[in-house]
Amino acid sequence: MLGNLLVHGVGERMTRRFAGIVVGSQTLVVFLGALVAWAIAKSQHNAAHTSYLVVGLVLAVLCIVASGTLRRPWGVTLGWVVEIATVLAGFVLPMMFVVGVMFLALWVTALVQGRKMDALTARHQEQDG
């Protein structure tokens, strides 16, 4: 954990929900980005066009896996890997830098605000119970 930022481990309920929503919705954007990279490379007769599609599809599947594994200690770490990989996809498709930074910001926000909400929920339950 870096400050209030979860890097490895299992977050509480709201942290998992927020992070799952972010990385789950990222799946569609990554998939569409893979299709765009494939189409542009193919139209330019780039021999790597199939590789762009395959790597993009693998990244989209990893988004789904990361979303579903947030209850495991390595799920958040996989989420970080997916976020970094999405930013790095900008070297193939420059607009993915923008998309990757946006989703990275959402990911960090989900982890930080989710932890705050979980702490508030725990404090509220202590007062009630």
DSSP file (Angstrom, degrees, kcal/mol; ACC not computed):
  #  RESIDUE AA STRUCTURE BP1 BP2  ACC     N-H-->O    O-->H-N    N-H-->O    O-->H-N    TCO  KAPPA ALPHA  PHI   PSI    X-CA   Y-CA   Z-CA
    1    1 A M              0   0    0      0, 0.0     2,-0.7     0, 0.0     5,-0.2   0.000 360.0 360.0 360.0 131.8    0.0    0.0    0.0
    2    2 A L  B >   -A    5   0A   0      3,-2.3     3,-2.1     0, 0.0     2,-0.5  -0.900 360.0 -56.4-107.6 101.4    1.3    3.4   -0.9
    3    3 A G  T 3  S-     0   0    0     -2,-0.7     0, 0.0     1,-0.3     0, 0.0  -0.528 122.7 -18.6  65.4-118.6   -0.3    5.9    1.4
    4    4 A N  T 3  S+     0   0    0     -2,-0.5     2,-0.6     2,-0.1    -1,-0.3   0.193 116.6 106.9-101.3  13.5   -4.0    5.4    1.0
    5    5 A L  B <   -A    2   0A   0     -3,-2.1    -3,-2.3   110,-0.0     2,-0.4  -0.845  65.0-139.2-103.2 121.3   -3.5    3.6   -2.3
    6    6 A L        +     0   0    0     -2,-0.6     3,-0.1    -5,-0.2   105,-0.1  -0.646  30.7 162.6 -79.9 125.7   -4.0   -0.1   -2.5
    7    7 A V        +     0   0    0      1,-0.4     2,-0.3    -2,-0.4    73,-0.2   0.709  68.9  11.1-111.2 -35.8   -1.4   -1.9   -4.7
    8    8 A H  S    S+     0   0    0     68,-0.1    -1,-0.4    69,-0.1     2,-0.2  -0.996  99.5  44.9-145.5 142.5   -1.7   -5.5   -3.6
    9    9 A G  S    S-     0   0    0     64,-2.5    67,-0.6    -2,-0.3     2,-0.6  -0.678  86.9 -53.6 119.7-174.7   -4.3   -7.2   -1.5
   10   10 A V        -     0   0    0     -2,-0.2    61,-0.1    61,-0.1     2,-0.1  -0.906  47.0-149.3-108.9 123.2   -8.1   -7.3   -1.2
   11   11 A G        -     0   0    0     -2,-0.6    -2,-0.0    59,-0.5   100,-0.0  -0.349  26.8 -97.4 -80.7 168.1  -10.0   -4.1   -0.7
   12   12 A E     >  -     0   0    0     -2,-0.1     4,-2.5     4,-0.0     5,-0.2  -0.061  53.4 -75.6 -75.4-173.9  -13.2   -3.9    1.2
   13   13 A R  H  > S+     0   0    0      1,-0.2     4,-2.2     2,-0.2     5,-0.1   0.894 127.6  39.6 -56.3 -54.4  -16.7   -3.9   -0.5
   14   14 A M  H  > S+     0   0    0    100,-0.2     4,-2.9     1,-0.2     5,-0.3   0.860 113.8  55.2 -70.6 -33.7  -16.9   -0.4   -2.0
   15   15 A T  H  > S+     0   0    0     99,-0.4     4,-2.5     1,-0.2     5,-0.3   0.940 110.7  45.8 -61.5 -45.9  -13.3   -0.4   -3.1
   16   16 A R  H  X S+     0   0    0     -4,-2.5     4,-2.4     2,-0.2    -2,-0.2   0.900 113.6  50.1 -63.5 -40.6  -13.9   -3.7   -5.0
   17   17 A R  H  X S+     0   0    0     -4,-2.2     4,-2.3    -5,-0.2    -2,-0.2   0.959 113.9  42.6 -63.8 -51.3  -17.1   -2.3   -6.5
   18   18 A F  H  X S+     0   0    0     -4,-2.9     4,-2.2     1,-0.2    -2,-0.2   0.934 117.1  46.6 -62.0 -46.6  -15.6    0.9   -7.7
   19   19 A A  H  X S+     0   0    0     -4,-2.5     4,-2.5    -5,-0.3     5,-0.3   0.895 111.9  52.2 -64.0 -39.1  -12.4   -0.7   -9.0
   20   20 A G  H  X S+     0   0    0     -4,-2.4     4,-2.1    -5,-0.3    -1,-0.2   0.879 108.6  50.3 -63.7 -38.7  -14.5   -3.4  -10.7
   21   21 A I  H  X S+     0   0    0     -4,-2.3     4,-2.4    -5,-0.2     5,-0.2   0.923 112.3  47.7 -64.9 -43.5  -16.7   -0.9  -12.5
   22   22 A V  H  X S+     0   0    0     -4,-2.2     4,-1.4     1,-0.2    -2,-0.2   0.971 118.2  37.5 -63.2 -55.0  -13.6    1.1  -13.7
   23   23 A V  H  X S+     0   0    0     -4,-2.5     4,-0.6     1,-0.2    -1,-0.2   0.817 116.1  54.5 -72.0 -28.5  -11.7   -1.9  -15.1
   24   24 A G  H >< S+     0   0    0     -4,-2.1     3,-0.8    -5,-0.3     4,-0.5   0.917 110.1  45.1 -68.8 -43.0  -14.8   -3.6  -16.3
   25   25 A S  H 3X S+     0   0    0     -4,-2.4     4,-1.0     1,-0.2     3,-0.5   0.765 103.0  66.7 -71.6 -23.0  -15.9   -0.6  -18.4
   26   26 A Q  H 3X S+     0   0    0     -4,-1.4     4,-2.7     1,-0.2     5,-0.3   0.764  85.4  74.5 -65.3 -24.6  -12.4   -0.3  -19.6
   27   27 A T  H <X S+     0   0    0     -3,-0.8     4,-2.5    -4,-0.6    -1,-0.2   0.924  95.3  46.9 -54.7 -49.3  -12.9   -3.6  -21.5
   28   28 A L  H  > S+     0   0    0     -4,-0.5     4,-2.5    -3,-0.5    -1,-0.2   0.904 113.0  48.4 -63.1 -42.3  -15.1   -2.1  -24.1
   29   29 A V  H  X S+     0   0    0     -4,-1.0     4,-2.3     2,-0.2    -1,-0.2   0.906 112.6  48.0 -66.6 -41.5  -12.8    0.9  -24.7
   30   30 A V  H  X S+     0   0    0     -4,-2.7     4,-2.3     2,-0.2    -2,-0.2   0.908 111.6  51.0 -65.2 -41.6   -9.7   -1.4  -25.0
   31   31 A F  H  X S+     0   0    0     -4,-2.5     4,-1.9    -5,-0.3    -2,-0.2   0.934 112.2  45.5 -61.0 -46.9  -11.5   -3.7  -27.4
   32   32 A L  H  X S+     0   0    0     -4,-2.5     4,-2.1     1,-0.2    -1,-0.2   0.874 111.2  53.7 -65.9 -36.0  -12.6   -0.8  -29.6
   33   33 A G  H  X S+     0   0    0     -4,-2.3     4,-2.6     2,-0.2    -1,-0.2   0.883 106.7  52.4 -63.5 -38.2   -9.0    0.6  -29.5
   34   34 A A  H  X S+     0   0    0     -4,-2.3     4,-2.4     1,-0.2    -2,-0.2   0.901 109.0  49.7 -64.0 -40.6   -7.7   -2.8  -30.6
   35   35 A L  H  X S+     0   0    0     -4,-1.9     4,-2.5     2,-0.2    -2,-0.2   0.899 111.6  48.4 -65.3 -39.4  -10.1   -2.8  -33.6
   36   36 A V  H  X S+     0   0    0     -4,-2.1     4,-2.7     2,-0.2     5,-0.3   0.933 112.0  48.3 -65.8 -45.7   -9.0    0.8  -34.5
   37   37 A A  H  X S+     0   0    0     -4,-2.6     4,-2.3     1,-0.2     5,-0.2   0.907 113.3  48.7 -61.2 -41.2   -5.3   -0.1  -34.3
   38   38 A W  H  X S+     0   0    0     -4,-2.4     4,-2.6    -5,-0.2    -2,-0.2   0.933 113.0  46.7 -62.8 -46.8   -5.9   -3.2  -36.4
   39   39 A A  H  X S+     0   0    0     -4,-2.5     4,-2.4     2,-0.2    -2,-0.2   0.906 113.9  47.0 -66.2 -41.9   -7.8   -1.3  -39.0
   40   40 A I  H  X S+     0   0    0     -4,-2.7     4,-1.4     2,-0.2    -1,-0.2   0.943 114.6  46.7 -65.0 -46.2   -5.3    1.5  -39.3
   41   41 A A  H  <>S+     0   0    0     -4,-2.3     5,-3.2    -5,-0.3    -2,-0.2   0.895 113.3  49.4 -63.5 -39.6   -2.3   -0.9  -39.5
   42   42 A K  H ><5S+     0   0    0     -4,-2.6     3,-1.5     1,-0.2    -1,-0.2   0.898 108.6  52.1 -67.1 -39.5   -4.1   -3.0  -42.1
   43   43 A S  H 3<5S+     0   0    0     -4,-2.4    -1,-0.2     1,-0.3    -2,-0.2   0.777 110.7  48.7 -68.1 -24.0   -5.0    0.0  -44.2
   44   44 A Q  T 3<5S-     0   0    0     -4,-1.4    -1,-0.3    -5,-0.2    -2,-0.2   0.286 116.3-116.5 -95.4   9.6   -1.3    1.0  -44.2
   45   45 A H  T < 5 +     0   0    0     -3,-1.5     2,-0.5     1,-0.2    -3,-0.2   0.845  54.1 167.6  57.4  37.7   -0.2   -2.5  -45.1
   46   46 A N    > < -     0   0    0     -5,-3.2     3,-1.5    -6,-0.2    -1,-0.2  -0.713  35.1-144.3 -82.0 126.5    1.6   -2.9  -41.8
   47   47 A A  T 3  S+     0   0    0     -2,-0.5     3,-0.5     1,-0.3     4,-0.2   0.689  95.2  64.3 -66.6 -17.7    2.5   -6.6  -41.3
   48   48 A A  T 3>  +     0   0    0      1,-0.2     4,-2.1     2,-0.1    -1,-0.3   0.318  67.5 107.0 -88.6   9.4    1.9   -6.2  -37.5
   49   49 A H  H <> S+     0   0    0     -3,-1.5     4,-1.6     1,-0.2    -1,-0.2   0.878  79.7  48.4 -59.8 -38.8   -1.9   -5.5  -37.9
   50   50 A T  H  > S+     0   0    0     -3,-0.5     4,-2.6     1,-0.2    -1,-0.2   0.883 108.8  54.4 -68.0 -37.2   -2.9   -9.0  -36.6
   51   51 A S  H  > S+     0   0    0     -4,-0.2     4,-2.9     1,-0.2     5,-0.3   0.900 105.2  53.7 -62.5 -40.5   -0.5   -8.7  -33.6
   52   52 A Y  H  X S+     0   0    0     -4,-2.1     4,-2.1     1,-0.2    -1,-0.2   0.913 111.2  46.1 -59.7 -42.8   -2.2   -5.4  -32.7
   53   53 A L  H  X S+     0   0    0     -4,-1.6     4,-2.6    -5,-0.2    -2,-0.2   0.938 114.0  47.0 -66.3 -46.6   -5.6   -7.1  -32.7
   54   54 A V  H  X S+     0   0    0     -4,-2.6     4,-2.4     2,-0.2    -2,-0.2   0.936 114.2  46.3 -63.1 -47.1   -4.4  -10.1  -30.7
   55   55 A V  H  X S+     0   0    0     -4,-2.9     4,-2.3     1,-0.2    -1,-0.2   0.902 113.4  50.4 -63.2 -40.3   -2.6   -8.1  -28.1
   56   56 A G  H  X S+     0   0    0     -4,-2.1     4,-2.2    -5,-0.3    -1,-0.2   0.896 110.6  48.7 -64.0 -40.4   -5.6   -5.7  -27.8
   57   57 A L  H  X S+     0   0    0     -4,-2.6     4,-2.3     2,-0.2    -2,-0.2   0.889 110.5  51.1 -67.0 -38.5   -8.0   -8.6  -27.4
   58   58 A V  H  X S+     0   0    0     -4,-2.4     4,-2.4     2,-0.2    -2,-0.2   0.915 110.4  49.6 -63.2 -42.2   -5.7  -10.2  -24.7
   59   59 A L  H  X S+     0   0    0     -4,-2.3     4,-1.6     2,-0.2    -2,-0.2   0.890 109.7  51.3 -64.1 -38.8   -5.7   -6.9  -22.9
   60   60 A A  H  X S+     0   0    0     -4,-2.2     4,-1.6     2,-0.2    -2,-0.2   0.902 110.6  48.4 -64.5 -40.5   -9.5   -6.6  -23.1
   61   61 A V  H  X S+     0   0    0     -4,-2.3     4,-2.6     1,-0.2    -2,-0.2   0.893 108.3  54.6 -65.9 -38.8   -9.8  -10.2  -21.6
   62   62 A L  H  X S+     0   0    0     -4,-2.4     4,-2.9     1,-0.2    -1,-0.2   0.832 103.3  56.9 -63.7 -31.3   -7.4   -9.2  -18.9
   63   63 A C  H  X S+     0   0    0     -4,-1.6     4,-2.2     2,-0.2    -1,-0.2   0.929 109.1  45.2 -62.1 -44.9   -9.6   -6.3  -18.0
   64   64 A I  H  X S+     0   0    0     -4,-1.6     4,-1.9     2,-0.2    -2,-0.2   0.925 114.0  48.8 -64.5 -44.4  -12.5   -8.7  -17.5
   65   65 A V  H  X S+     0   0    0     -4,-2.6     4,-1.2     1,-0.2    -2,-0.2   0.923 111.0  50.2 -62.4 -44.3  -10.3  -11.0  -15.5
   66   66 A A  H  < S+     0   0    0     -4,-2.9     3,-0.4     1,-0.2    -1,-0.2   0.897 109.1  52.4 -61.2 -40.2   -9.0   -8.2  -13.3
   67   67 A S  H >< S+     0   0    0     -4,-2.2     3,-0.6     1,-0.2    -1,-0.2   0.875 113.5  43.5 -62.7 -37.3  -12.6   -7.0  -12.7
   68   68 A G  H 3< S+     0   0    0     -4,-1.9     3,-0.3     1,-0.2    -1,-0.2   0.602 110.6  54.5 -85.3 -11.4  -13.6  -10.5  -11.6
   69   69 A T  T ><  +     0   0    0     -4,-1.2     3,-1.9    -3,-0.4     6,-0.5   0.177  65.9 112.0-110.0  18.7  -10.6  -11.2   -9.4
   70   70 A L  T <  S+     0   0    0     -3,-0.6   -59,-0.5     1,-0.3     6,-0.2   0.620  72.6  64.3 -69.4 -10.0  -10.6   -8.2   -7.1
   71   71 A R  T 3  S+     0   0    0     -3,-0.3    -1,-0.3   -61,-0.1   -61,-0.1   0.526  92.5  78.1 -85.5  -6.8  -11.5  -10.5   -4.2
   72   72 A R  S X> S-     0   0    0     -3,-1.9     3,-1.5   -63,-0.1     4,-0.6  -0.731  91.7-118.2 -99.0 151.3   -8.1  -12.2   -4.6
   73   73 A P  T 34 S+     0   0    0      0, 0.0   -64,-2.5     0, 0.0     4,-0.5   0.809 115.0  46.9 -59.4 -29.8   -4.9  -10.7   -3.3
   74   74 A W  T 3> S+     0   0    0      1,-0.2     4,-2.3   -66,-0.2     5,-0.2   0.483  89.6  86.6 -90.5  -3.1   -3.4  -10.5   -6.8
   75   75 A G  H <> S+     0   0    0     -3,-1.5     4,-1.9    -6,-0.5    -5,-0.2   0.907  90.2  45.7 -65.1 -42.9   -6.6   -9.0   -8.4
   76   76 A V  H  X S+     0   0    0     -4,-0.6     4,-2.1   -67,-0.6    -1,-0.2   0.896 111.8  53.0 -67.5 -38.8   -5.7   -5.4   -7.6
   77   77 A T  H  > S+     0   0    0     -4,-0.5     4,-2.1     1,-0.2    -2,-0.2   0.912 108.4  50.1 -61.8 -42.1   -2.1   -6.0   -8.8
   78   78 A L  H  X S+     0   0    0     -4,-2.3     4,-2.5     1,-0.2    -1,-0.2   0.880 107.2  55.8 -62.3 -37.4   -3.5   -7.3  -12.1
   79   79 A G  H  X S+     0   0    0     -4,-1.9     4,-2.3     1,-0.2    -2,-0.2   0.902 106.6  49.3 -60.9 -41.2   -5.7   -4.2  -12.3
   80   80 A W  H  X S+     0   0    0     -4,-2.1     4,-2.6   -73,-0.2     5,-0.2   0.905 109.7  51.7 -63.5 -41.2   -2.5   -2.1  -12.0
   81   81 A V  H  X S+     0   0    0     -4,-2.1     4,-2.6     1,-0.2    -2,-0.2   0.917 110.3  48.8 -61.7 -43.0   -0.9   -4.1  -14.8
   82   82 A V  H  X S+     0   0    0     -4,-2.5     4,-2.1     2,-0.2    -1,-0.2   0.903 110.8  50.5 -63.4 -41.8   -3.9   -3.6  -17.0
   83   83 A E  H  X S+     0   0    0     -4,-2.3     4,-1.8     2,-0.2    -2,-0.2   0.931 113.0  45.1 -63.7 -45.0   -3.9    0.2  -16.3
   84   84 A I  H  X S+     0   0    0     -4,-2.6     4,-2.5     1,-0.2    -2,-0.2   0.907 112.3  52.2 -64.8 -41.9   -0.2    0.5  -17.2
   85   85 A A  H  X S+     0   0    0     -4,-2.6     4,-1.2     1,-0.2    -1,-0.2   0.859 107.0  53.5 -63.2 -35.2   -0.6   -1.7  -20.3
   86   86 A T  H  < S+     0   0    0     -4,-2.1    14,-0.3     2,-0.2     4,-0.3   0.907 109.7  47.0 -67.2 -40.8   -3.5    0.5  -21.5
   87   87 A V  H >< S+     0   0    0     -4,-1.8     3,-1.7    13,-0.3    -2,-0.2   0.923 110.6  52.9 -64.0 -42.9   -1.3    3.6  -21.2
   88   88 A L  H >< S+     0   0    0     -4,-2.5     3,-2.0     1,-0.3     4,-0.3   0.723  91.4  75.1 -66.7 -20.6    1.5    1.9  -23.0
   89   89 A A  G >X S+     0   0    0     -4,-1.2     4,-2.4     1,-0.3     3,-1.5   0.679  76.1  81.1 -64.2 -14.7   -0.9    1.0  -25.8
   90   90 A G  G <4 S+     0   0    0     -3,-1.7    -1,-0.3     6,-0.3     7,-0.2   0.701  77.3  68.1 -63.9 -18.9   -0.5    4.7  -26.7
   91   91 A F  G <4 S+     0   0    0     -3,-2.0    -1,-0.3     1,-0.1    -2,-0.2   0.757 110.6  34.1 -71.2 -22.7    2.7    3.8  -28.5
   92   92 A V  T <4 S+     0   0    0     -3,-1.5    -2,-0.2     1,-0.3    -1,-0.1   0.849 137.0  20.2 -93.2 -46.4    0.7    1.9  -31.0
   93   93 A L  S >< S-     0   0    0     -4,-2.4     3,-2.8     1,-0.1     4,-0.4  -0.921  74.2-152.5-127.0 101.9   -2.4    4.1  -31.1
   94   94 A P  T >> S+     0   0    0      0, 0.0     3,-1.7     0, 0.0     4,-0.6   0.756  91.5  63.4 -52.6 -32.0   -1.6    7.6  -29.8
   95   95 A M  H 3> S+     0   0    0      1,-0.3     4,-2.2     2,-0.2     3,-0.3   0.740  88.2  72.5 -65.1 -19.8   -5.2    8.3  -28.6
   96   96 A M  H <> S+     0   0    0     -3,-2.8     4,-3.1    -7,-0.2    -6,-0.3   0.730  85.9  65.3 -68.4 -19.7   -4.7    5.4  -26.1
   97   97 A F  H <> S+     0   0    0     -3,-1.7     4,-2.4    -4,-0.4    -1,-0.2   0.944 106.4  42.2 -61.2 -46.4   -2.4    7.6  -24.1
   98   98 A V  H  X S+     0   0    0     -4,-0.6     4,-2.3    -3,-0.3    -2,-0.2   0.946 118.2  44.9 -64.9 -48.8   -5.4    9.9  -23.4
   99   99 A V  H  X S+     0   0    0     -4,-2.2     4,-2.6     1,-0.2     5,-0.2   0.920 114.0  50.2 -62.0 -44.5   -7.7    6.9  -22.8
  100  100 A G  H  X S+     0   0    0     -4,-3.1     4,-2.3   -14,-0.3   -13,-0.3   0.898 111.1  47.6 -62.8 -42.0   -5.1    5.2  -20.6
  101  101 A V  H  X S+     0   0    0     -4,-2.4     4,-2.3    -5,-0.2    -1,-0.2   0.887 111.5  51.9 -67.4 -38.0   -4.4    8.2  -18.5
  102  102 A M  H  X S+     0   0    0     -4,-2.3     4,-2.1     2,-0.2    -2,-0.2   0.939 113.5  42.8 -63.0 -46.4   -8.2    8.8  -18.0
  103  103 A F  H  X S+     0   0    0     -4,-2.6     4,-2.5     2,-0.2    -2,-0.2   0.849 111.8  54.8 -70.2 -33.0   -8.8    5.2  -16.9
  104  104 A L  H  X S+     0   0    0     -4,-2.3     4,-2.5    -5,-0.2    -1,-0.2   0.914 109.0  48.4 -63.5 -41.8   -5.7    5.3  -14.7
  105  105 A A  H  X S+     0   0    0     -4,-2.3     4,-2.4     1,-0.2    -2,-0.2   0.903 112.5  48.3 -63.9 -41.1   -7.1    8.4  -13.0
  106  106 A L  H  X S+     0   0    0     -4,-2.1     4,-2.7     2,-0.2    -2,-0.2   0.887 110.6  52.2 -64.7 -38.6  -10.4    6.7  -12.5
  107  107 A W  H  X S+     0   0    0     -4,-2.5     4,-2.3     2,-0.2    -2,-0.2   0.936 111.4  45.4 -62.2 -49.0   -8.6    3.6  -11.2
  108  108 A V  H  X S+     0   0    0     -4,-2.5     4,-2.6     1,-0.2     5,-0.3   0.921 113.7  50.2 -62.2 -43.6   -6.7    5.6   -8.6
  109  109 A T  H  X S+     0   0    0     -4,-2.4     4,-2.9     1,-0.2     5,-0.5   0.909 109.6  51.1 -61.0 -42.5   -9.9    7.5   -7.7
  110  110 A A  H  X S+     0   0    0     -4,-2.7     4,-1.8     1,-0.2   -91,-0.3   0.906 112.7  45.6 -62.7 -41.5  -11.8    4.3   -7.2
  111  111 A L  H  X S+     0   0    0     -4,-2.3     4,-1.5     2,-0.2    -2,-0.2   0.917 118.8  40.7 -69.1 -42.7   -9.1    2.8   -5.0
  112  112 A V  H  X S+     0   0    0     -4,-2.6     4,-1.8    -5,-0.2    -2,-0.2   0.959 121.1  40.1 -72.0 -50.9   -8.8    6.0   -2.8
  113  113 A Q  H  X S+     0   0    0     -4,-2.9     4,-2.6    -5,-0.3     5,-0.2   0.849 112.5  57.0 -70.0 -32.8  -12.4    6.9   -2.6
  114  114 A G  H  X S+     0   0    0     -4,-1.8     4,-2.4    -5,-0.5   -99,-0.4   0.915 107.3  48.6 -61.9 -42.3  -13.5    3.3   -2.2
  115  115 A R  H  X S+     0   0    0     -4,-1.5     4,-2.3     2,-0.2    -2,-0.2   0.889 111.0  50.9 -64.6 -38.7  -11.2    3.0    0.9
  116  116 A K  H  X S+     0   0    0     -4,-1.8     4,-2.4     2,-0.2    -2,-0.2   0.921 111.4  47.3 -64.3 -43.0  -12.6    6.2    2.3
  117  117 A M  H  X S+     0   0    0     -4,-2.6     4,-2.6     1,-0.2    -2,-0.2   0.893 111.0  51.7 -65.9 -38.7  -16.2    5.0    1.8
  118  118 A D  H  X S+     0   0    0     -4,-2.4     4,-2.3     2,-0.2    -1,-0.2   0.901 110.5  48.8 -63.5 -40.2  -15.3    1.6    3.4
  119  119 A A  H  X S+     0   0    0     -4,-2.3     4,-2.4     2,-0.2    -2,-0.2   0.912 112.1  48.4 -65.7 -42.0  -13.8    3.4    6.4
  120  120 A L  H  X S+     0   0    0     -4,-2.4     4,-2.5     2,-0.2    -2,-0.2   0.901 111.5  50.3 -64.0 -40.4  -16.9    5.6    6.8
  121  121 A T  H  X S+     0   0    0     -4,-2.6     4,-2.4     2,-0.2    -2,-0.2   0.916 110.9  48.5 -63.3 -43.7  -19.2    2.6    6.5
  122  122 A A  H  X S+     0   0    0     -4,-2.3     4,-2.0     2,-0.2    -2,-0.2   0.910 112.2  49.0 -63.3 -42.6  -17.2    0.7    9.2
  123  123 A R  H  X S+     0   0    0     -4,-2.4     4,-1.8     1,-0.2    -2,-0.2   0.907 111.8  49.5 -63.9 -41.5  -17.3    3.8   11.5
  124  124 A H  H  X S+     0   0    0     -4,-2.5     4,-1.8     1,-0.2    -2,-0.2   0.896 110.3  49.9 -65.0 -40.7  -21.1    4.1   10.9
  125  125 A Q  H  X S+     0   0    0     -4,-2.4     4,-2.0     1,-0.2    -1,-0.2   0.847 108.3  53.6 -68.6 -33.1  -21.6    0.4   11.7
  126  126 A E  H  < S+     0   0    0     -4,-2.0    -1,-0.2     1,-0.2    -2,-0.2   0.903 109.1  48.7 -64.9 -40.2  -19.6    0.8   14.9
  127  127 A Q  H  < S+     0   0    0     -4,-1.8    -2,-0.2     1,-0.2    -1,-0.2   0.844 116.7  42.4 -69.6 -33.1  -21.7    3.6   16.1
  128  128 A D  H  <        0   0    0     -4,-1.8    -1,-0.2     1,-0.2    -2,-0.2   0.803 360.0 360.0 -80.3 -29.7  -25.0    1.7   15.3
  129  129 A G     <        0   0    0     -4,-2.0    -2,-0.2    -5,-0.2    -1,-0.2   0.460 360.0 360.0-109.2 360.0  -23.9   -1.6   16.7
